[in-house]
Every structure is written in structure tokens, then in C-alpha cells.
């Protein structure tokens, strides 16, 4: 899978050596991701691009105007 659009705090579904798990992306390297598995029993901390099965992107405000619409001034 292409990792070009993956950012920190996104959630990925990975399959490493036959074990599937969800993880939160901490950093993106050249061809791999540094992740923190949601299930603490999983010990894999790096995931290659070919091991990523799915990506759920964290929704982000695209501009300051959208950010103000989300958080109105009190």
C-alpha cells in the first residue's frame, strides 16, 4: 500500500507474520511506519508498506476558518 498520505495519529490495520492488528501511527519513515499497537499484547513497533492492509485517517481541519467553525470562540 502507498504510505504517501499517512500521517501521525492515523490508524492502520497491519498484518505482520500472519498476525493482524490495529495500530496508531507515530512516525513515517521512507518505506515503513513506526507504530504503537492498540492491543498491548502485540510487540511489533515497525510496519513495512506491504504489511499495511488499511488506513483510517484522522480528520483534520484544512484551514483556520474550518477550525473556528469546529471550535466556536467562547
Secondary structure by P-SEA (a helix, b strand, c coil): cccccccccbbbbbbcccccbbbbbccccccccccccccccccccccccccccbbbbccccccaaaaaaacccc
